């Protein structure tokens, strides 16, 4: 990872991860410290009902470059990531799930892909041919079906949008976050579809995923699937019928021009 001289900010949204969040923050800190680069870890407690926040504060006290942020009530992963972004100072922004089913060590390889492919966005993909999965068959079926729907609706050059490991150049999030409305289910889709629509190069990278949860569907239930579908259709409606994103982005660019901001 030393091939990157810029600073990297890692945002980790967490909900009821108190049992292992201290160790996961410690492990993530160790990976980046070993790489000898400038980094910061932003842990965002998303209204947990357990000791996630107190344990993350303990980690922040024990290790430099860890910042613990608390959101009083659960607002969803997307909301937590947007809040965490407000505290970042890095040139590259990493989204990393706090459960560490995706170990941060693999960021070495993904950052290299980002550099070699000259991409602005890299998202981990469960369906990349080089990906290694320990993942329930039911989740694989759901993920592939959803990827097909997204290809039809948005022509995204991605087979997977939901994997919890993504890297962005800062300018992408600065430009796209203001138009993102989803806070929970289809947040990733709204973010990636708009980045792609604006012409940023969005690519996939293989990951090693060790799914450790014992539930058949992980944390996804029938209601979650329903809301994911509804949010996805709402994004399609805003993008192609209302042209909401185009109008908001155009006003933003015009405002910057008036203020002389490049």
Backbone as a ProteinNet text record, in pm:
[ID]
protein_1_A
[PRIMARY]
XXXXXXXXXXXXXXXXXXXXXXXXXXXXXXXXXXXXXXXXXXXXXXXXXXXXXXXXXXXXXXXXXXXXXXXXXXXXXXXXXXXXXXXXXXXXXXXXXXXXXXXXXXXXXXXXXXXXXXXXXXXXXXXXXXXXXXXXXXXXXXXXXXXXXXXXXXXXXXXXXXXXXXXXXXXXXXXXXXXXXXXXXXXXXXXXXXXXXXXXXXXXXXXXXXXXXXXXXXXXXXXXXXXXXXXXXXXXXXXXXXXXXXXXXXXXXXXXXXXXXX
[TERTIARY]
81.8	0	85.4	216.1	304.3	309.2	253.9	248.9	155.5	73.7	-12.8	48.3	81.4	137.5	27.9	-94.3	-204	-259.3	-340.5	-400.6	-527.4	-548.2	-664.6	-752.7	-881.9	-980.1	-1067.8	-1078.2	-1161.3	-1284.6	-1402.3	-1527.4	-1586.5	-1611.9	-1668.7	-1801	-1914.3	-2043.4	-2066.8	-2121.1	-2138.6	-2273.1	-2340.3	-2466.6	-2465.2	-2466.1	-2464.7	-2349	-2229.8	-2108.6	-2019.9	-2079.3	-2000.7	-1914.2	-1955.7	-1882.2	-1742.3	-1724.3	-1593.8	-1541.8	-1608.4	-1566.8	-1428.3	-1394.7	-1262.4	-1153.2	-1166.1	-1065.8	-1062.2	-1178.5	-1182	-1116.8	-1137.1	-1068.8	-918.2	-880.8	-738.8	-674.3	-743.5	-691.4	-679.9	-780.4	-777.2	-665	-648.5	-540.6	-404.4	-388.9	-261.7	-227.1	-327.6	-305.8	-253.3	-314.1	-273.7	-145	-123.8	1.9	119.5	100.9	205.8	239.4	138.5	159.6	237.5	252.1	329.7	277.7	146.7	85.9	6.7	-32.5	-117	-260.3	-322	-457.3	-532.5	-664.1	-751.6	-868.7	-920.6	-1034	-1148.8	-1260.9	-1378.7	-1482.3	-1500.5	-1603.2	-1731.5	-1838.7	-1967.2	-2064.7	-2094.9	-2194.2	-2333.4	-2408	-2537.4	-2652	-2654	-2763.6	-2771	-2658.4	-2657.1	-2721.4	-2780.9	-2840.9	-2747.2	-2629	-2531.5	-2415.4	-2298.6	-2183.1	-2088.9	-2140.5	-2056.5	-1984.9	-2057.5	-1997.5	-1891	-1917.2	-1818.2	-1693.2	-1710.7	-1595.6	-1516.5	-1584.9	-1513.7	-1438.5	-1495.4	-1425.4	-1301.2	-1311.2	-1195.3	-1084.4	-1123.1	-1024.1	-961.3	-1043.1	-992.3	-893.8	-915.3	-823.8	-692.8	-700.6	-582.9	-496.8	-557.4	-484.5	-501.8	-392.1	-402.9	-474.3	-527.1	-590.3	-726.3	-783.8	-919.6	-1012.4	-1118.8	-1217.9	-1350.8	-1411.5	-1538	-1651.5	-1747.5	-1861.8	-1988.8	-2077.3	-2201.5	-2322.9	-2413.7	-2544.7	-2645.7	-2726.1	-2812.1	-2914.3	-2973.3	-3073.2	-3033.2	-3073.8	-3035.9	-3098.6	-3012.9	-3062	-3028.9	-2958.5	-2923.1	-2776.9	-2726.5	-2585.1	-2546.5	-2632.3	-2602	-2591.9	-2682.5	-2680.4	-2552.4	-2510.2	-2387.8	-2264.5	-2261	-2147	-2139.9	-2255	-2256.6	-2212.1	-2256	-2214	-2064.1	-2013.6	-1870.9	-1785.8	-1836.4	-1761.3	-1733.4	-1823	-1804.8	-1679.9	-1629.8	-1514.1	-1384.6	-1392.6	-1274.3	-1189.2	-1060.1	-967.4	-882.4	-910.8	-828	-857.5	-761.7	-776.5	-852.1	-842.7	-916.2	-1004	-1128.5	-1223.8	-1259.2	-1243.6	-1275.9	-1400.9	-1497.5	-1610.5	-1576	-1579.9	-1544.9	-1644.1	-1710.7	-1804.7	-1732.3	-1793.6	-1728.5	-1714.9	-1791.3	-1781.7	-1655.7	-1585.6	-1461.8	-1480.7	-1602.4	-1618	-1525.5	-1499	-1402.5	-1281.4	-1172.7	-1056.3	-986.6	-946.8	-883.6	-749.8	-687	-559.3	-568.8	-686.1	-701.1	-707.8	-712.6	-710.9	-580.2	-471.6	-345	-367.8	-429.3	-451	-551.4	-659.1	-763.8	-714.8	-635.8	-577.8	-483	-413.3	-324.2	-405.6	-518.6	-607.6	-659.1	-693.8	-743.3	-638.6	-515	-407.5	-383.4	-372.9	-339.1	-449.8	-575.6	-688.4	-728.9	-663	-694.3	-843.8	-896.6	-1039	-1060.9	-1179.7	-1217.3	-1292.5	-1352.5	-1428.2	-1397.2	-1369.8	-1352.7	-1442.4	-1525.1	-1611.8	-1580.5	-1572.3	-1552.2	-1671.5	-1646.9	-1755	-1753.2	-1867.7	-1880.5	-1883.9	-1910.4	-1925.9	-1805.9	-1698.8	-1575.8	-1519.1	-1467.2	-1417.7	-1305.2	-1232.3	-1121.6	-1160.4	-1285.9	-1332.7	-1339.2	-1305.6	-1313.4	-1421.7	-1522.2	-1639.5	-1661.6	-1696.5	-1759.5	-1892.7	-1995.9	-2115.8	-2236.7	-2349.9	-2467.8	-2520.7	-2562.7	-2614.4	-2735.4	-2820	-2939.3	-2902	-2794.2	-2749.6	-2690.5	-2623.5	-2568	-2678.8	-2787.7	-2899.4	-2961.2	-2985.3	-3043.2	-2953.6	-2824	-2729.9	-2724.3	-2722.7	-2716.9	-2845.2	-2958.3	-3086	-3092.7	-3046.3	-3049.1	-2953.2	-2837.4	-2741	-2799.6	-2877.6	-2941.4	-3042.7	-3118.4	-3216	-3145.8	-3034	-2959.9	-2900.8	-2859.5	-2806.3	-2915.1	-3035.7	-3147.8	-3188.5	-3196.5	-3247.1	-3146.4	-3019.6	-2921.5	-2801.3	-2794.7	-2679.8	-2547.3	-2549.3	-2426.3	-2326.5	-2198.5	-2097.4	-2048.4	-2141.9	-2108.2	-2197.5	-2141.3	-2218.9	-2261.3	-2206.9	-2237.5	-2218.8	-2320.8	-2310.9	-2312.2	-2345.1	-2375	-2260.3	-2151	-2038.6	-1983	-1955.4	-1919.4	-1774.7	-1714.5	-1578.3	-1570.4	-1554.2	-1549.5	-1445.7	-1386	-1288.4	-1326.8	-1322.8	-1358.4	-1248.4	-1224.3	-1150.4	-1241.2	-1185.2	-1265.1	-1360.8	-1314.3	-1395.5	-1526.6	-1527.7	-1649.9	-1757.8	-1721	-1818	-1858.6	-1764	-1797.7	-1903.3	-1897.6	-1991	-2123	-2117.8	-2237	-2317.5	-2251	-2323.4	-2439.5	-2425.5	-2535.9	-2666.7	-2662.4	-2786.6	-2839	-2762.9	-2804	-2909.3	-3024.4	-3135.9	-3155.9	-3118.4	-3137	-3046.8	-3101.6	-3024.4	-2997.9	-3076.2	-3062.7	-3040.8	-3147.6	-3144.5	-3071.5	-3101.5	-3041.4	-2939.4	-2881.3	-2782.2	-2667.6	-2612.3	-2498.4	-2535.5	-2655	-2699.8	-2711.1	-2772.9	-2790	-2655.2	-2562.6	-2430.1	-2354.1	-2350.4	-2273.3	-2337.3	-2470.4	-2539	-2513.2	-2511	-2484.5	-2338.4	-2247	-2105.4	-2081.4	-2141.3	-2128.5	-2191.3	-2306.9	-2377.4	-2297.5	-2218.4	-2136.1	-2005.5	-1981.8	-1864.2	-1743.3	-1755.8	-1643.9	-1624.9	-1501.4	-1472.4	-1496.1	-1595.4	-1634.1	-1605.3	-1520.3	-1483.2	-1498.6	-1492.9	-1502.1	-1366.9	-1351.8	-1229.5	-1267.7	-1186.9	-1216.1	-1193	-1265.2	-1250	-1242.6	-1199.2	-1207.4	-1310.5	-1421.8	-1531.7	-1556.5	-1545.2	-1570.8	-1697	-1810.9	-1940.4	-1955.4	-1956	-1951.3	-2084.1	-2187.8	-2315	-2386.6	-2456.6	-2519.1	-2657.4	-2721.6	-2855.8	-2853.4	-2958.4	-2965.4	-2949.5	-3014.9	-3010.1	-2922.5	-2836.8	-2757.7	-2852.8	-2842.7	-2931.9	-3043.4	-3059.1	-3158.5	-3284	-3398.4	-3526.9	-3617	-3738.3	-3832.8	-3865.3	-3882.2	-3910.7	-3795.5	-3672.5	-3555.5	-3553.9	-3586.9	-3589.2	-3695	-3809.8	-3918	-3873.1	-3816.8	-3774	-3659.5	-3570.9	-3463.2	-3520.7	-3621.3	-3684.4	-3754.7	-3824.9	-3895.5	-3797.8	-3690.5	-3589.4	-3522.5	-3498.4	-3434.3	-3522.9	-3651.6	-3743	-3755.7	-3747.1	-3752.2	-3631.7	-3515.4	-3395.3	-3414.3	-3468.2	-3495.2	-3590.2	-3693.5	-3792.3	-3727.7	-3645.9	-3579.1	-3479.8	-3412.4	-3307.1	-3362.1	-3461.1	-3504	-3639.6	-3722.7	-3852.9	-3849.6	-3812.5	-3805.4	-3680.8	-3574.9	-3445.2	-3393.1	-3425.8	-3388.9	-3238.3	-3162	-3017.1	-2953.2	-2996.9	-2941.2	-2965.3	-3087.4	-3121.8	-3042.2	-3029.4	-2956	-2808.2	-2751.1	-2609.4	-2581.2	-2672.3	-2655.3	-2656.5	-2748.5	-2753.9	-2627.3	-2574.8	-2452.5	-2334.9	-2324.4	-2215.3	-2227.7	-2349.8	-2371.3	-2333.3	-2365.8	-2331.7	-2181.9	-2110.6	-1963.8	-1904.8	-1960.3	-1911.1	-1927.6	-2042.2	-2068.9	-1973.1	-1932.1	-1840.8	-1695.1	-1670.7	-1533.9	-1464	-1543.5	-1485.1	-1467	-1349	-1321.6	-1345.5
-120.6	0	126	112.2	228.9	299.9	235.9	300	420.8	435.7	552.2	648.6	768.9	870.8	954.3	943.8	1023	960.7	1038.2	991.3	911.6	805.8	720.6	729.6	752.6	755.2	631.3	556.4	436.8	465.4	456.8	476	339.4	312.4	184.3	209.6	188.2	199.6	74.6	92.3	-22	-14.7	-128.1	-138.7	-267.7	-253.7	-367.1	-464.1	-408.7	-487.1	-486.4	-457.9	-438.7	-555.5	-677.2	-796.3	-804.3	-747.3	-761	-632	-519.2	-397.5	-350.1	-367.4	-325	-401.4	-533.5	-614.7	-585.2	-558.9	-529.6	-395.7	-297.6	-169.2	-184.5	-262.4	-288.6	-355.7	-453.6	-526.2	-434.6	-352.6	-260.2	-158.7	-108	-14	-78.6	-204.1	-274.7	-288.4	-318.9	-336.4	-207.9	-95.1	31	86.7	63.9	108.6	32.2	-96.4	-179.3	-131.7	-78.8	-31.4	99.3	165.9	290	398.9	419.4	528.6	615.4	731.6	819.2	768.3	753.5	699.7	749.3	733.6	757	660	617.5	525.7	598.2	611	677.6	570.9	539.1	443	519.8	483.6	550.9	453.5	477.9	395.9	442	352.1	389.1	352.7	420.8	401.9	263.7	201.4	66.3	63.5	-51.5	-70.3	-144.2	-180.6	-249.5	-154.4	-209.8	-129	-94.1	-92	-60	73.8	175.7	309.3	315	259.9	264.8	186.1	72.2	-7.7	62.9	134.6	208.2	327.3	388.5	497.1	443.1	322.5	260.7	237.4	191.6	170.8	303.1	407.5	539.4	593.7	559.7	603.8	526.1	400.7	313.6	325.1	364.2	365.3	501	558.9	687.1	669.9	778.8	782.9	714	678.3	625.4	732.3	761.1	859.1	787.1	801.6	736.3	838.5	813.4	903.1	830.7	900.9	840.4	906.8	824.7	870.8	814.3	900.8	861	753.8	763.8	665.8	602.8	479.4	404.9	466.7	511.4	577.5	503.6	391.6	314.5	330.6	230.7	228.5	347.8	381.2	494.5	624.2	644.1	764	770.4	655.7	649.8	681.8	632.2	658.8	806.8	866.8	1009.9	1093.3	1054.7	1125.5	1109	988	963.5	1042.8	1061.7	1136.1	1279.1	1335	1472.2	1486.9	1376.1	1379.7	1336.3	1301.6	1253	1367.3	1340.8	1437	1372.3	1246.3	1172.8	1203.4	1166.4	1181.9	1064.5	949	829.5	788.2	750.9	713.5	566.3	490.5	347.8	324.5	249.3	199.1	56.1	27.7	-105.6	-149.4	-262.8	-313.9	-347.8	-312.6	-325.6	-469.6	-563.4	-702.4	-772.9	-710.9	-764.4	-900.4	-927.9	-1042.3	-1023.4	-898.2	-860.7	-801.4	-876.8	-833.9	-717	-615.7	-496.6	-524.3	-635.8	-668.4	-666.8	-703.5	-710.6	-573.8	-468.3	-333.8	-304.9	-371.5	-355.2	-382	-495.5	-540.2	-451.4	-413.2	-333.6	-192.3	-134.7	-3.2	-8.9	-120.3	-136.4	-143.9	-213.2	-220.4	-81.1	-5.2	130.8	215.4	203.6	279.4	231.3	99.7	44.9	70.4	65.7	85.1	232	319.1	462.6	485.6	415.9	425.6	525.1	583.5	673.4	599.4	485.2	404.8	257.4	186.7	40.9	-20.5	-114.7	-184.3	-333.2	-390.1	-533.6	-606.8	-720.7	-793.9	-942	-989.6	-1132	-1216.5	-1154.8	-1229.8	-1218	-1156.1	-1153.3	-1295.1	-1335.6	-1473.4	-1511	-1411.1	-1439.9	-1425.9	-1395.6	-1380.7	-1516	-1513.8	-1634.8	-1613.3	-1704.6	-1685.3	-1798.7	-1758.3	-1848.5	-1781.8	-1819.2	-1737	-1826.8	-1802.5	-1888.9	-1889.7	-2007.9	-2021.1	-1931.9	-1917.6	-1833.8	-1688.6	-1640.8	-1503.4	-1487.2	-1590.4	-1585.3	-1568.2	-1643.1	-1635.9	-1496.7	-1445.4	-1312.2	-1206.3	-1216.1	-1117.3	-1116.1	-1233.2	-1240.9	-1188.6	-1218.2	-1170.6	-1018.5	-962.5	-817.1	-749.9	-811.5	-756.4	-750.2	-850.6	-852.1	-737.7	-715.1	-605.5	-470.8	-453.1	-326.2	-305.9	-413.9	-403.7	-354.5	-405.1	-366.5	-221.1	-182.2	-49.8	61.9	37.9	146.7	124.2	7	-26.6	-11.3	-44.5	-36.3	-142.9	-106.4	-203.6	-288.3	-331.6	-402.8	-525.1	-630.1	-749.1	-753	-659.7	-657.6	-515.8	-463.9	-329.9	-331.8	-445.4	-448.8	-493.5	-541.1	-584.8	-468.3	-493.6	-387.2	-344.4	-336.5	-285.6	-206.9	-75.7	11.7	121.3	171	278.9	387.5	511.6	626.1	731.4	797.4	922.3	1025	1109.1	1201.7	1286.4	1332.2	1420.7	1355.8	1223.2	1153.9	1171.4	1148	1159.2	1304.7	1394.9	1536.5	1579.2	1522.7	1561.4	1485.3	1356.8	1272.2	1269.5	1272.6	1262.2	1361.6	1486.4	1580.5	1540.2	1451.5	1411.1	1276.7	1208.2	1076	1091.7	1028.8	1039.1	913	796.9	670.7	666.1	621.7	609.1	463.8	373.5	234	140.9	92.7	-28.2	-14.5	87.7	100.6	213.6	245.7	353.2	329.9	209.2	178.4	196.8	153.1	164.1	310.7	392	533.3	602.7	569.8	630.5	588.5	458.7	407.6	444.2	441.5	476.5	621.3	709.7	850.8	875.2	804.6	819	774.9	662.9	612.3	709.3	763.4	855.1	983.6	1023.2	1143.6	1118.7	995.4	965.5	916.4	894	839.4	691.5	649.7	509.9	425	337.6	251.1	107	38.7	-98.4	-189.8	-318.9	-418.6	-483	-535.4	-606.7	-732.2	-835.8	-957.4	-935.1	-1010.5	-1002.1	-1141.7	-1145.9	-1268	-1239.7	-1311.3	-1286.7	-1409.6	-1390.9	-1499.3	-1465.3	-1514.6	-1483.5	-1565.3	-1493.6	-1561.9	-1570.1	-1508	-1508.2	-1642	-1683.2	-1815.2	-1814.3	-1699.1	-1693.1	-1720.7	-1783.9	-1824	-1706.4	-1593.8	-1477.9	-1368.3	-1401.2	-1298.1	-1203.1	-1075.8	-977.8	-937.3	-1006.6	-969.3	-1054.5	-989	-1056.8	-1017.2	-1071.9	-1045	-895.9	-830.3	-686.8	-607.3	-651.2	-582.6	-593.2	-713	-734.2	-645.4	-636.3	-550.5	-404.1	-356.1	-215.8	-189	-286.2	-271.8	-253.2	-334.2	-322.1	-188.4	-143.1	-15.8	100.9	97.1	203.6	206.1	87.9	78.4	140.3	110.3	168.2	319	365.2	509.7	580.1	516.1	573	582.3	476.4	476.4	591	608.8	713.9	852.3	872.5	1002.8	1028.6	923	941.1	961.4	880.8	881.5	948.2	960.7	1024.2	1169.5	1187.5	1322.7	1398.4	1324.3	1385.1	1466.6	1418.7	1489.3	1507	1400.2	1407.2	1505.2	1502	1592.5	1738.2	1767.3	1905.3	1955.7	1869.4	1909.7	1927.6	1837.7	1847.3	1968	1997.5	2115.2	2243.2	2251.5	2370.1	2382.6	2267.9	2268.3	2319	2273.2	2316.4	2465	2509.8	2652.3	2738.4	2689.7	2764.4	2775.4	2665.7	2668.5	2765.7	2768.3	2858.6	3004.6	3032.6	3169.2	3213	3117.1	3148	3134	3090.5	3074.9	2953.7	2852.5	2729.6	2629.7	2571	2472.8	2333
0	0	0	11.2	14.5	-119.8	-224.7	-354.5	-351.8	-247.7	-231.9	-131.9	-177.8	-90.1	-23.9	-77.4	-24	104.2	171.9	296.5	266.4	344.2	327.4	451.5	429.9	538.2	528.1	636.3	639.9	724.8	664.7	738.5	767.8	895.4	937.9	1009.8	942.4	1010.6	1095.8	1214.6	1304.6	1375.2	1379.8	1453.6	1535.2	1665.2	1758.6	1730.5	1720.1	1698.4	1822.6	1938.8	2060.1	2101.3	2069.7	2114.4	2055	1935.2	1869.7	1806.2	1828.3	1758.2	1803	1929.8	1975.7	1900	1893.7	1825.6	1675.3	1616.2	1473.4	1440.6	1527.6	1509.6	1529.4	1628.4	1653.6	1533.2	1474.7	1359.1	1237.5	1214.2	1100.9	1117.5	1238.5	1267.3	1240.9	1280.6	1261.8	1113.9	1031.3	887.7	824.3	855.9	793.2	853	981.1	1041.6	981.6	958.8	898.3	757.4	686.3	549.5	543.7	658.8	668.5	574.9	582	506.8	603.1	555.6	636.3	630.3	745.7	748.1	870.6	863.3	977.7	967.5	1080.7	1085.4	1154.9	1084.2	1138.8	1170.1	1298.8	1339.1	1368.9	1300.1	1320.3	1385.7	1511.7	1580.9	1540.3	1474	1417.3	1512.8	1627.5	1721.7	1782.2	1808.7	1865.6	2003.9	2036	2167.7	2262.1	2214.2	2298.7	2330.4	2357.2	2399.2	2283.9	2162.1	2046.1	2063.2	2103.5	2112.8	2221.6	2339.2	2447.4	2410.6	2342	2300.2	2190.4	2103.2	1998.3	2057.9	2159.7	2228.9	2300.4	2353.7	2418.4	2315.7	2196.1	2090.3	2047.6	2038.5	1999.4	2102.1	2229	2334.2	2331.5	2288.9	2290.4	2165	2052.4	1925.6	1856.2	1806.4	1735.3	1602.1	1550.4	1418.3	1412.6	1527.6	1531	1589.1	1519.2	1563.8	1582.7	1698	1727.9	1724.4	1635.6	1617.6	1661.3	1727.2	1774.2	1711.4	1655.7	1610.3	1709.1	1766.3	1878.1	1840.9	1722.3	1680.8	1547.7	1528.7	1408.9	1284.3	1192.1	1071.2	943.9	955.2	837.1	798.8	729.2	691.3	604.3	507.3	420.9	497.5	589.2	672.2	755	808.4	888.9	804.4	680.7	592.8	555.5	529.3	497	616.9	735.6	856.1	878.3	860.4	878.1	781.2	659.7	558.2	603.8	683.3	731.8	819.3	872.6	962.3	893.1	765.5	695.1	641.6	628.3	569.8	460.2	427.6	333.4	188	102.3	-42.3	-102.6	-37	-76.5	41.5	11.5	115.4	98.3	205.2	205.7	288.7	232.6	309.8	350.4	479.2	527.3	634	612.8	712.2	841.7	953.5	1083.4	1130.6	1071.1	1116.5	1066.2	970.7	912.2	845.6	796	706.6	585.6	553.8	450.6	521.6	528.2	605.2	536	611.1	550.4	484.1	510.2	448	295.9	241.8	96.5	29.2	108.2	50.3	-23	17.2	-56.3	-205.3	-233.1	-370.6	-442.7	-374	-437.7	-469.8	-382.3	-411	-530.5	-544.5	-660.4	-789.5	-784.8	-901	-936.1	-835.7	-858.6	-931.2	-888	-951.4	-1094.2	-1113	-1243.9	-1347.3	-1302.2	-1393	-1404.7	-1325.6	-1325.2	-1303.1	-1204.6	-1171.6	-1059	-1057.2	-947.5	-837.3	-872.2	-776.3	-798.8	-690.5	-697.1	-591	-632.2	-538.4	-538.2	-420.2	-411	-467.7	-530.9	-596	-558.2	-513	-480.9	-607.1	-721.8	-846.3	-939.7	-893.3	-972.3	-979.9	-1095.1	-1109.4	-1013.9	-962.6	-871.1	-723.7	-697.7	-559.6	-489.1	-359.6	-277.3	-172.6	-174.1	-90.5	8.9	130.5	226.1	256.2	178.4	169.7	147.9	217	202.7	59.9	11.8	-124.4	-147.1	-44.3	-57.5	-85.8	-22	-44	-184.4	-235.6	-370.4	-474.4	-457	-550.7	-548.2	-428.5	-414	-476.6	-452.2	-502.1	-654.6	-716.8	-862.8	-926.6	-865.2	-918.7	-912.7	-802	-786.4	-885.8	-908.5	-1003.9	-1144.3	-1180.9	-1312.8	-1324.8	-1218.9	-1218.1	-1235.9	-1166.5	-1175.8	-1314.3	-1377.7	-1513.5	-1608.9	-1590.7	-1676.1	-1650.8	-1523.7	-1488.1	-1511.4	-1477	-1475	-1566.9	-1630.6	-1715.6	-1641.7	-1513	-1434	-1479.4	-1494.4	-1536.5	-1419.2	-1334.8	-1211.6	-1196.3	-1140.6	-1109.8	-963.1	-884.2	-741.7	-688.5	-621.8	-564	-411.8	-351	-209.2	-119.4	-176.3	-94.7	-13.3	115.3	208.5	208.2	90.1	75.5	-54.3	-41.4	-157.6	-134.3	-244	-237.1	-337.1	-292.1	-375.6	-369.6	-481.7	-474.5	-408.4	-328.7	-248.2	-332	-447.1	-529.6	-571.7	-586	-625.6	-519.2	-393.5	-285.5	-260.9	-275.6	-259.3	-360.8	-477.6	-583.5	-576.4	-539.5	-546.6	-417.2	-302.7	-175.5	-161.8	-207.4	-189.2	-255.9	-357.4	-424.4	-375.2	-291.6	-242.9	-133.8	-155	-61.4	22	-32.2	39.9	163.5	273.8	396.5	433.8	377.2	417.3	298.5	240.3	159.8	26.8	-50.5	-183.6	-189.2	-77.9	-71.8	-169.8	-170.9	-258.6	-405.1	-440.4	-579.1	-620.5	-536.1	-567.9	-583.8	-496.9	-500.9	-626.8	-654.8	-768.1	-901.9	-908.6	-1034.1	-1071.5	-972.9	-1001.3	-1035.7	-968.6	-1003.1	-1147.3	-1184.9	-1322.1	-1422	-1388.7	-1477.5	-1500.3	-1400.4	-1412.4	-1487.2	-1526.7	-1608.3	-1532.4	-1402.1	-1326.7	-1361.8	-1362.6	-1393.7	-1269.3	-1277.9	-1167.2	-1206.5	-1130.3	-1164.2	-1042.1	-1067.5	-961.1	-935.9	-815.5	-778.7	-701.2	-710.1	-633.5	-484.7	-403.6	-258.8	-200	-75.9	4.6	112.6	108.4	201	286.3	416.2	511.3	588.9	539.5	600.2	728.6	843	972.2	1045.2	991.5	1063.4	1046.4	1149.7	1150.3	1087.5	1071.3	1016.1	866.5	817	677.3	583.1	614	527.3	584.2	684.7	747.1	816.6	789.6	850	755.5	643.9	545	562	577.4	587	471.6	471.5	363.7	355.3	469.4	469.1	409	437.8	382.2	229.9	178.8	34.5	-30.7	34.7	-16.4	-21.7	87.2	92.3	-5.6	-23.1	-120.6	-260.5	-293.6	-424.3	-443	-341	-349.5	-362.4	-284.3	-292.9	-429.6	-484.9	-616	-724.2	-719.7	-817.5	-798.6	-674.1	-647.8	-709.7	-704.7	-766.9	-918.3	-977.7	-1121.5	-1157.6	-1077.1	-1101.1	-1092	-990	-974.7	-1086.7	-1132.7	-1232.3	-1372.5	-1412.6	-1552.5	-1577.1	-1476.6	-1494.7	-1445.7	-1320.2	-1263.9	-1307.5	-1344.4	-1374.8	-1255.7	-1137.5	-1014.3	-1001.9	-1021.6	-1002.6	-1100.5	-1226.2	-1326.4	-1286.4	-1240.3	-1206.6	-1086.3	-984	-864.1	-894.9	-971.9	-1005.8	-1094.4	-1185.1	-1270.7	-1188.3	-1092	-1005.6	-922.6	-879.1	-799	-880.9	-1005.6	-1092.2	-1124.9	-1149	-1178	-1059	-939.5	-817.5	-801.2	-829.7	-819.8	-920.4	-1041.9	-1145.1	-1101.5	-1039.3	-995.2	-886.5	-802.3	-692.6	-733.5	-859.1	-906.4	-851.1	-810.4	-757.2	-869.5	-878	-983.4	-930
[MASK]
++++++++++++++++++++++++++++++++++++++++++++++++++++++++++++++++++++++++++++++++++++++++++++++++++++++++++++++++++++++++++++++++++++++++++++++++++++++++++++++++++++++++++++++++++++++++++++++++++++++++++++++++++++++++++++++++++++++++++++++++++++++++++++++++++++++

